[in-house]
Amino acid sequence: MKIAILDLGTNTFNLLIAEVESYKSYNILYKEELPVKLGEGGITKKVIAPIPFQRGIDALKKHKSTIKTYGVNIIKAFATSAIRSTKNGNDFVKKAFEETGITIQVIPGEEEAGLIYKGVKLAGLLDDNASLIMDIGGGSTEFIIADNKRLLWKHSFDLGVARLMQMLKPSDPITAVQIKALQNYFDEILTPLFDAVRQYPATTLIGCSGSFESFANMILHQRNLQDKLFAKNYCNIDLYDFSSLYKTLINSSEAKRYTIKGLIAMRVDTIVYASIFVDYIIKKINIKQLRLSHYALKEGVLYDIIQCSK
């Protein structure tokens, strides 16, 4: 059985095609990430603006064309923050079905967090100790605390990097005053997370978004080890290396970031916010280990499908 899973996020529309033969037997055939930036020019107004609206439809058409070439049996599509939180999100869902025949399921943030947990579990990153999972999106950021036996706590916050960028409207480079304002905002919004960490202490941070992949890729490029990024389902990120990268990013202009090896163009504008967010979490929670999971929401859906094949 061949399955196509679409994760329709605020910044990117991601496609995973996998073949499931039996319980615990699966093979990932294809992955692709297309930039859409649905939140551009409208997310703080709770609307998908016309240009990103069309970009999203065009990306779905491209994914649908790829799906056809693989002879897929089942298509599952999930929409997250930008579509669920905007006034015309339902219009996008209807238009997508008219243009591609793909039925999109709009899921709440808590369900999104649960699927991310299952994706990380499928990657084999969880052990007996509680870990904090963080998925930075364009519209929202999901936090999950879990071990290899159970999900302990989860929450979705409207703290995506596209939303933060439009809210703060930073200078170039970002200033220390603006960084402090962002950190104060995190202090205000993330109280439920801090309460949960006190109840379930975690010193390992597992990041599973494009931003974390960019951090790892930039660090590996510095060491000429970029071919190691996808060698496994996960990648360890040295905290010292991240701290050094963070300082580079917050002091860089947008033009300078275009020259950084390992940073793709679509993340040049948002990566500074992601780095500030992660640095804040590392310091606030006293994280001792940082890891990247290549598995997230899409693989969480795959996990459910595999479980159903028992």
C-alpha positions in Angstrom: 0.0 0.0 0.0 1.4 3.4 -1.1 0.4 6.4 0.9 1.0 10.1 0.3 0.9 12.4 3.3 0.7 16.2 3.0 1.6 18.6 5.8 0.3 22.0 4.8 2.1 24.4 7.1 2.3 28.1 7.2 5.7 28.4 5.5 6.0 25.1 3.6 3.8 22.4 2.0 5.5 19.1 2.7 5.0 15.8 0.9 5.9 12.3 2.1 5.2 9.2 0.0 5.7 5.9 1.7 5.0 2.2 1.1 3.6 0.2 4.1 3.9 -3.5 3.6 3.0 -4.8 7.1 3.2 -3.8 10.8 6.5 -2.0 11.4 7.5 -2.6 7.8 7.6 0.7 5.8 9.8 2.4 3.2 9.9 6.1 2.6 9.9 6.6 -1.2 9.9 10.3 -1.6 10.0 13.6 0.3 9.6 17.1 -0.9 9.2 20.6 0.7 7.8 23.5 -1.3 7.9 27.1 0.0 4.5 28.8 0.1 4.7 31.4 3.0 0.9 31.4 3.4 1.2 33.9 6.2 3.0 36.5 4.1 1.2 39.9 4.4 -1.8 38.6 6.3 -1.3 36.2 9.2 -1.6 38.9 11.8 -4.8 40.0 10.1 -6.1 36.4 10.2 -6.3 36.2 6.4 -4.4 34.4 3.6 -3.5 37.2 1.2 -4.2 36.6 -2.6 -0.6 36.0 -3.7 0.3 33.3 -1.0 -3.2 31.8 -1.5 -2.4 31.1 -5.1 1.2 29.9 -4.2 -0.4 27.3 -1.9 -2.8 26.1 -4.7 0.1 25.9 -7.2 2.2 23.9 -4.6 -0.6 21.5 -4.1 -0.9 21.0 -7.9 2.8 20.2 -8.1 2.6 17.7 -5.2 -0.5 16.1 -6.8 1.5 15.6 -10.1 4.3 13.9 -8.1 1.8 11.7 -6.3 0.3 10.5 -9.6 3.7 9.2 -10.7 4.0 6.9 -7.7 0.7 5.1 -8.1 -0.4 6.1 -4.6 -3.5 4.3 -3.1 -4.3 6.8 -0.3 -3.8 10.6 0.1 -4.0 12.2 3.5 -3.6 16.0 3.8 -3.5 18.0 7.0 -3.6 21.8 7.3 -2.2 23.6 10.4 -1.9 27.1 11.7 -2.3 29.4 8.7 -5.3 27.6 7.4 -7.0 26.9 10.7 -6.6 30.4 12.1 -7.5 32.6 9.1 -10.9 33.8 8.0 -10.5 32.4 4.5 -8.9 29.1 5.5 -12.0 27.2 4.5 -12.0 29.0 1.1 -8.5 27.6 0.6 -9.7 24.1 1.5 -12.6 24.3 -1.0 -10.4 25.8 -3.8 -7.8 23.1 -3.2 -10.4 20.3 -3.6 -11.8 22.0 -6.8 -8.3 22.3 -8.3 -6.6 19.1 -7.2 -9.3 16.7 -5.8 -7.4 16.6 -2.5 -9.5 16.6 0.6 -7.7 18.6 3.3 -8.3 18.0 7.0 -7.8 21.1 9.2 -6.5 19.9 12.5 -6.3 21.8 15.9 -3.0 22.6 17.4 -3.3 19.9 20.1 -3.8 17.2 17.5 -0.9 18.6 15.5 1.3 18.3 18.7 0.1 14.7 19.2 1.1 13.7 15.6 4.5 15.4 16.0 5.1 13.3 19.1 4.3 10.1 17.2 6.7 11.1 14.4 9.5 11.6 16.9 8.6 8.2 18.5 8.8 6.6 15.0 12.3 8.1 14.6 13.4 6.2 17.7 14.6 9.3 19.6 12.7 8.8 22.9 14.1 6.9 25.8 13.2 6.4 29.5 13.8 10.0 30.4 11.4 12.8 29.5 12.4 14.9 26.5 11.1 18.3 25.4 10.0 18.3 21.7 9.8 21.6 19.9 8.4 22.1 16.4 8.7 25.7 15.2 6.2 26.5 12.4 5.4 29.7 10.6 2.1 30.2 12.4 2.5 28.1 15.6 5.0 26.3 17.7 4.2 23.0 19.3 5.8 21.8 22.5 5.5 18.2 23.7 7.0 16.5 26.8 7.3 12.7 26.3 9.3 9.6 27.0 9.4 6.3 25.1 6.3 5.0 26.9 3.9 7.9 26.9 3.1 11.5 26.0 3.2 13.5 29.2 2.1 17.0 28.1 1.5 18.9 24.9 0.5 22.4 23.8 0.3 24.5 20.7 1.2 28.2 21.0 0.6 30.9 18.4 4.3 31.6 18.3 5.3 30.7 14.7 8.2 32.6 13.2 6.2 34.2 10.4 3.7 35.5 13.0 6.5 36.8 15.2 8.2 38.5 12.3 5.1 40.4 11.2 4.3 41.3 14.8 7.8 42.7 15.7 8.8 44.2 12.3 12.5 44.1 13.1 15.4 46.3 11.8 18.2 44.7 9.8 20.1 43.4 11.6 17.8 42.8 14.6 18.7 44.9 17.7 19.3 43.9 21.3 16.2 45.9 22.3 14.1 43.9 19.8 15.5 40.6 21.0 14.7 41.5 24.6 11.2 42.4 23.7 10.8 39.0 22.0 12.2 37.3 25.1 9.8 39.2 27.4 6.9 38.1 25.1 8.0 34.5 25.5 8.1 35.0 29.3 4.5 36.1 29.1 3.1 33.5 26.7 5.0 30.3 27.7 3.9 30.1 31.4 2.1 26.7 30.7 5.3 25.3 29.3 7.3 26.3 32.3 4.7 24.8 34.7 4.8 21.5 32.7 8.6 21.4 32.8 8.6 21.8 36.5 6.2 18.8 36.7 8.1 16.7 34.1 11.8 17.9 34.1 13.5 17.5 30.7 17.1 18.4 29.8 17.0 17.1 26.2 15.5 19.3 23.5 14.4 17.5 20.3 13.7 19.9 17.5 11.7 18.8 14.5 11.2 21.6 12.0 12.8 23.1 9.0 14.5 25.6 11.2 16.3 22.9 13.2 17.3 21.2 10.0 18.8 24.6 8.9 20.7 24.9 12.2 22.2 21.5 11.8 23.0 22.0 8.1 24.7 25.3 8.7 26.9 23.8 11.4 27.7 20.7 9.3 28.7 22.9 6.4 31.2 24.7 8.6 32.8 21.3 9.1 32.4 20.1 5.5 30.1 17.3 6.8 26.9 18.3 5.2 26.4 14.9 3.7 25.9 13.6 7.2 22.7 15.6 7.7 20.3 12.8 6.5 22.5 9.8 7.3 20.0 8.9 10.1 16.5 9.8 11.2 18.1 12.3 13.6 21.1 14.4 14.1 22.8 15.6 17.3 23.6 19.4 17.5 26.4 20.5 19.8 25.2 23.2 22.2 28.4 25.2 21.8 28.1 25.1 18.0 24.5 26.3 18.3 25.5 29.1 20.6 28.2 30.2 18.1 25.7 30.0 15.2 23.1 32.0 17.2 25.5 34.8 17.7 26.3 34.9 14.0 22.7 34.9 13.0 21.5 37.7 15.4 24.4 39.9 14.2 23.9 39.2 10.5 22.0 41.3 7.9 19.6 39.7 5.5 22.1 40.1 2.7 24.8 38.4 4.8 22.5 35.4 5.6 22.0 34.7 1.9 25.7 33.8 1.8 25.7 31.4 4.7 26.2 27.9 3.5 23.5 25.4 4.6 20.8 28.1 4.9 18.2 27.9 2.2 16.8 31.1 0.8 13.2 30.5 2.0 14.4 30.6 5.7 16.7 33.7 5.4 14.0 36.0 6.8 12.7 33.8 9.6 15.8 31.9 10.8 16.8 34.7 13.2 13.5 34.4 15.1 13.9 30.7 15.2 17.4 31.0 16.6 16.3 33.5 19.3 13.4 31.2 20.3 15.6 28.1 20.6 18.4 30.0 22.5 15.7 31.3 24.9 14.3 27.7 25.5 17.8 26.3 26.0 18.7 28.9 28.6 15.3 29.1 30.3 14.9 25.4 30.8 18.6 24.6 31.2 18.8 22.2 28.3 21.9 19.9 28.3 21.4 18.1 24.9 20.0 19.3 21.6 18.9 16.9 18.9 17.2 17.2 15.5 14.5 14.8 14.5 13.8 14.5 10.7 10.5 13.0 11.6 7.5 15.1 12.6 3.8 15.5 11.7 3.9 13.5 8.4 5.7 10.7 10.0 3.3 10.8 12.9 0.5 10.1 10.4 2.6 7.3 9.0 3.0 5.9 12.6 -0.8 5.8 13.0 -1.2 4.0 9.6 1.5 1.5 10.6 -0.3 0.8 13.9 -3.6 0.2 12.0 -1.8 -2.4 9.9 -1.3 -4.7 12.9 
